[in-house]
Amino acid sequence: MSTTRSSVEHQAGAARRAAAQLHHAGDPARKTALGAAASAIRARAQAILAANARDLDALTDRPAAFRDRLTMSPARVEGLACALEEIAALPDPLGRVLDVRRRPNGMEVRRIRVPIGVIAMIYESRPNVTVDAAGLCLRAGNAVILRGGTESLHSDQALVEAIHEGLRAADLPVAAVTLLDRRDYEAIRELVGLRGLVDLVIPRGGEALINLVTEHARVPVLKHEKGVTHVFVDRAADLDAAVRIVVNAKTNRPSTCNALETVLIDAPIAARVLPPLAAALRGAHVEIRGDAEARRFVPDLIPASADDWAAEYLDLILAVRIVDGLDEALAHIGTYGTGLADAIVTEDRARAERFVREVDSAAVLVNASTRLVDGGQFGLGAEVGISTSRLHARGPMGVEDLTTTKWVVWGTGQIRE
């Protein structure tokens, strides 16, 4: 057995034992752990920021969007503590009865929520995911093995130390939340192949990371893939609302997967909406790439290439295309969308309902920014990511999505005839 495999198996075995303890831990213990972890993050804020500064100082030749994803600030650290408190305040998902049936023979059949077990969370350099994933997994009674990006090593270590303080305060095993000791791809390949120790793998990141996990996994995978998101500005749109929504969707943290990448504008209103929209976007320092028709109305746009329609920029860059009505907008989204989030701006109810019905994405919005597709914004407390998978969970994944179910039968001696 290789050294890497031995190390990963040892860590997963400890997580499996911790999961067994969490499975039987009461709701008060899990809530205490989360509350104490939030307090520890606040108390350790300066140490967390110092660790993050070490990670940022080591960055070389990375775009501004990547740096933004990695950067912690006092406000962001406080946001992590608040997220843990919000997760703790959520109703306990475990033991919740989803369905009760009384059969003709008198037996009672119940379906209840239970933990999944051990979850491997594999993501890139986003320290906030470290806290959100740990908090949600704990609330759902799961152990979690975290593998963040190599660039966020010191930030992740500082945050997990605070979470361990919370676990100790609740007399819960610290192995319930651990960082994968090794961060190389060989360790990932070993981790996702540990049937019997790992129950679910959640990869969240770029295409190369997702492909690595799916190609080597021998346990179930819930993918959180890239977001090529769209806003379609329909001919019946409120133009002021359209500008406001597009600018927000593009500029409110453009490095996130739910940030806008392509705007589709209905041809009959292009002359009225595109010039003020371009002015507002440029005022927010957005680079705009337009097709030939868009450049008729704003001639100095950068010409868009075929590659722009499939691009996830994660930066202050936006593609603009003029389309001939709802049919062409739907066709474009069907061809280039990644199924994460797409929106329409319109005052026409029938056209909005058709868009909602025909766009096959995890989240579809009417007259709202795609940046709202988020566990916190949806009332889930936080999220481990936005699932683009079709089985088990889709869209922002909160605490209930980190549970499974089991059947419980209460009988009085019934047998099958």
N, C-alpha and C positions, 0 to 999 in steps of 0.2 A: 504493500500500500504506500502511495506517495505521501510525502510530508504534508502537501497541501490537502489531500483527501483526508488524512488523519486529523488535521487541525479543524477542517470544516465539519467533519462528522462529530468530533468531540463537542464543538460549539452547538451543533444542531441537537445532539443528545441532551445537552443541558437545557436547551430551549424546550425540548419535548417534556422533560421532567417538570419544568416550570409551568408549562401549559396545563399539565395534569393538576397542579396546585391551583392555578387560576380558575380552572373549570369548576372547582368547588368553593372558590373564594366568594364570600357574600358581596352584595352590592356596596355596603358601607366601606369595605376594605378597598375596593377598586376606586371608589370616589375619593377616599382619603389619600390614596397614592397620587391621584391626579392633582388634587388640591395642594398636596405637599410639593409635588414637582413644580407646579406653577410658582409657589413661593420660593423654591430653590432657584428657579430661573431668574426671578427678580433679584434675589440676594446675590447671585453670581453674574449679574448683568455685565459688570466691568470685565470679568474674566472671559465671558463669552465674546464680548466685543474685541478683546485683545487676541483671543484665539482666531477670530474671524480676520483680524488685521494681518495675522501671520499668513493665513491662506491667501488674502488679497495681495500681499507683498510678493508672494511666490508666483503670481500670475504673469505670464509673458505671452504676447501676441494673441490675446483673446479679445473678441469684439466687445463693445460696450454692453450689449444685451447679456452676454454671458456674465460679465462682471456684476451687472445689476442683479441677476439671479442669485449670485453668491453673497452679495453684500448684506450685512446686518447693520442695523442702526438702533439707537435706543428705542425708537418707536416700534420697530419690527420685533425687537426682543420682547417688549411689553405686549405686542400682539400675540406672540407665541404663548406667553403666560395666560393671557385672556382666553386664547383658544382652548387651552387645557381646562380652564374653569368652565367654559361653555360646554365642553364635552362631558365634564363631570356632572353638569346640571341636566343633561339629557336623561330621559327615562331609561331605566335599566332594560336593555333589549332581551336579556337572558330569562328563560322560563316563561316568556310571554306566550300565551295560548293563541294561536292563529286560527284554529278551526276545532270545533267539537261536533262529533256525530254520535248519536245513539242508535245503534243497530237494532234490527228486529229481535235479535236474540238477547238483547239487554246489555251487551257490552258497550262501553263508552270509548270512543277513539278520539284522541287528541293529537294535534300537531303543534309542537312548541319550538321556540328558538333556542339554539345552543351554540357554543363557540365552534369555530372551524378547527382550531388547534394551533399549529405553528405556521406562521406566514413569513415568507421571504419577500422583503420589499427591496427592490433593486432600482435605483434611481440615479440621476446625475446630480450635479453640484447645486443643490437647493437645500440649505439648512432648515428651512421651514418644514420641508417634508419629513425630516427626522422627527420633529416634535409632533406634527399632525398624525403621522403614521403610528408612532408609539402611543399617543393618546387614544386614538380610535381603536387600535388593536386591544389595548388594555381594557377599555370600556366594554368591549365585546368579549372579554375573557380569553383573548388569544395571546400567545407569546409571539414576538416578532424578531426576526433577524434582519438588521438594516445594513444595506450596502449602498452608501452614497458614493459620490464621485471622489477621485483622489484629490481633487482641488479643494474639497471642503473637509478634509480629514480633521484638522484641529477644531474647526467649528462644531463638527458632529461629535467629537469626543467631549467637548465642553458641555454640549447640550445633553448628551446621554449621562454624563456624571450627575447633572441636576435631576434627571429622571430617576436614576438609581437612588438618589437621596429620597425621592418621593416613595419609591418602592420599599425602601428600608423603613420609612416612617409608618407604613401600613403593614409591616411584617410580611411582605411578599418577596419572592425570590428575584434578585437582580437579573438573573438569566432570562426573565420574561421580556426584557428589552436589551438586546446586545447589538453591537456593531460587528459586522463580519471582520475578523482579525486581519484577513488578507484582502486586498482590493484589486488584485490582478484578475484578468479574465479567466485564468485557470480556476481560481477559487469560485467564480460565478458558475462555471460549467459543473464543478463538483456539487455546489449547493443545490442547483436546480435538478440534479439527478438523484437526490436523496429520498427515494420513495420509502415511506414508513417513518421518516423523521420530519419531513416538510410536507405540509398538506396543500399549500397554495403558494404560487409565485405571482407577484405583481410587479412587472417591469414598467417603469415610467421614464421615458427619455427619447433619445433620437433613434433613427431607423437602425443603425448598427447595433445598438444595445438591445433593441427589441428582437432583432433577427438572431442575435447570439443566444438569447434566452429561449426563444421558441424552437430553435434548432436543436438545443441540447436538453431541454426539459423532459423529465420523466414523471412530472407531477403536473396537475392542472395549472394553467396560466391564464390570468386576466390581463389583457394587454391595454396599455394606456399609450396609444400612438400619437403621432404628430397631429396638429390641428391646422388644416388649411380651411379657415373659416371664411364665410361670405356674409355680406349684407346686400340684399337686393332692394334698391330704392325704386318702388313701383310708381307707375304713372299717377296713382291716386294718393301719393305720399304727402304728408305735411312736410314741406321743404325745410322749415326751421328745425323740426324734429329730426329729419334725416341728417342734416349737417351735425347736429348735436350728438346723435347716436354714433355716426361714423367716426367722428373725431374722438369720442370717448373710447370706442371699441379699439381704435388703433393706438391711441397715445397713453391710455391708462395702463401702465406696465406692458409695453409691447413685447417683452421677453417671455410672456406666458403663452401657453398653448391655446387659450381661448381668446387671444388678441386677434383682431381682424387682419386678414391678409389680402382679400380681394373684394372690391366694391363693384357690383353690377348695377348699372343705371338704365332704367327704361328709356328707350329712345325718345318718346314724345316729350319728356321733361328734361332731357340732357342739357339743352341750351340754358335752361333756367337754374338747374341745380349744380351743374359741374363747376362753373366759374366761382361761385361763392364757396363751394365745398373745397375746391383747390386752394383758395385763399386762406381758408381756416386751417387746412392741413399744413400748408406752408408756414403759417404762423406758429404752428407747433413743431416745426422743423422736420416735417415728414417729406421724404423723397417719393414722388409720385411717378409711376410708370403706366402709361396709357396706350390703348390700342389706337389704330389710325382714326377711328371715328371720334374717340375722346379728344384726340389732338386737333380735331376740327374746331372744338369749342375752347380748348386751352392749348394753343399751338406749341408752347415750350415744354410740354410734358416730355419726360424721357420715354422713347419708344419701348413698348413692352414686347418681349419675345415670347415664344411658345412656352419657354421654361417658367415664365413668371406665373402662369395660371396654376402650376402645381407647387409653387414655392411656399415654404413656411419660413418667412423672413426672421421672425422673432426680433425685429428691429423696427426702426422708424422708416419703413419702406412699405408702400402700398401699391397694389396693382388695380387699375381701373379699366373696366370694359363696358361699352355701350351694347345693350342687348335689345332685341326686337320682341319685347313683351315677356310675359310670364313663362311661356313655353320655352323660350330660349334661355331664360334664367335657370329654370329647372334642369334643362339639359346640361348647362354648364356646370351646375353644382353636382349633378349626377356623375359627370365625367371627372371633375377635378377635386371634389370635396373628399374629406377623409372621415366623414361621419361623426365629427365631434360636436360642432355647433354651427348653425346657420340661421340668419334672421331676415325678415322682410319688414320694410317700413311702408305702411299703406293705411289708408282710411277706408278701404273697401273690404268689408267683412268677408264677402264671398271669395275674393282673391286671397285674402289671408288664410282662410280655412283650406283652400286648395293647396297653398304653399305648405301649411302644417301637415296636411295629409300626404303630400307627395314627396317631401324632402325626408329622406331616410337617414336622419342623424340622431345622435344620442340626446341632443337638445335642439329644439326649434323655437325661435323667439319671434314674437310679433311686436313691433314698435319698442324694442328694448335692445340694449347693448349686449354683444356676445360676452363681454367681460363679466356679466352677471352669472354666467354659467360656472358656479362655484359652490362647494358644499356649504360654506359659511353663509353665502347669499341665499341659498335655498333652504336655510334653516336646519342644516345637518350638523352644525357646530364647527365642523372642519371636513376635510376630505383627504383620502389617500391619493386621489387623482381623479381624472375623468376617464372612465372606462369606455373604450371603443369596441369592446367585445360585445357579443350578442347573448351570451349565456351567463346566467347567474346574476350579473349586475351590469348596468349600462348607464353612462353618464356619471355625474359626481357621486363618488362612493363614500357614504357615511357609515355610521356605526352598524346599522342594521344590515348593510351589505357585507359586513365582515362576520356574519353569523350564517349558520345553516339550520336545518330543522331535523327533528326526529319525531317519530310517532310513539305515542304512549297509549297503551290499551289497559283499561280497567275492566276486569271481568269478575264474574262470580262463579267460575267453574265451567265456563263455556268450552266446548270442543267442536271441531269441525266434523259435520256428519258426512 
